[in-house]
Amino acid sequence: MKRLLIYVILLTPLVVLSMQILIFDNVVDPIKYIYTVTGATAAVVLFFSITISLISKKINLIKYRRLVGLFGFFYALLHLLNFVVFDAEYDIGFIIEETLDKPFIYLGMIAFFILLFMSLTSSKSLFKKYKKQHQFIYLALILITIHFIMAQKSITILQLGYIVMIFILAYCKLLQKIVEKNKNRYLD
């Protein structure tokens, strides 16, 4: 039942996006709208995926963390595909030119490749082998936030919220690691 609820919640932004563009047809700039919805959704879902271990004592969703992370990657992939398919229209020259002219694009691409690596190594057997490298999610989230701010060309309240969220999550994760380390030291 939890898994079904997670799927419904995580697919809702895609359904709303599709309805706004295909059915209601009330979006002025569909490409920009797709960028906004897929990018923001990817960021929120990825931020949530790293908070799952922090809230596990209150709400245990640990066994769904991989699923949530893969949905974050899915929305990041849709964000990238929007750039390649609708904005660049498969023009490799345009993609390279835009990437070189706009630093926020290559920051987003670096974050995407980190997420790609994490999604490819998220199976149980590969995760054990690459667990340490999965810590790069924090770097990806920082790059995503910078990408988001640079794309908007100004800092809004929402972007400040992302920055504050990164610092709060980093602080909480650091505290969690210290507590775990101290527990292990006392148990040894």
Secondary structure, DSSP 8 states (H G I E B T S, - for coil): -HHHHHHHHHHHHHHHHHIIIIIS---S-HHHHHHHHHHHHHHHHHHHHHHTTTSTTTS--GGGHHHHHHHHHHHHHHHHHIIIIIISTT-HHHHHHHHHH-HHHHHHHHHHHHHHHHHHT-SHHHHHHHTGGGGGHHHHHHHHHHHHHHHHTS--HHHHHHHHHHHHHHHHHHHHHHHHHHHHHHH-
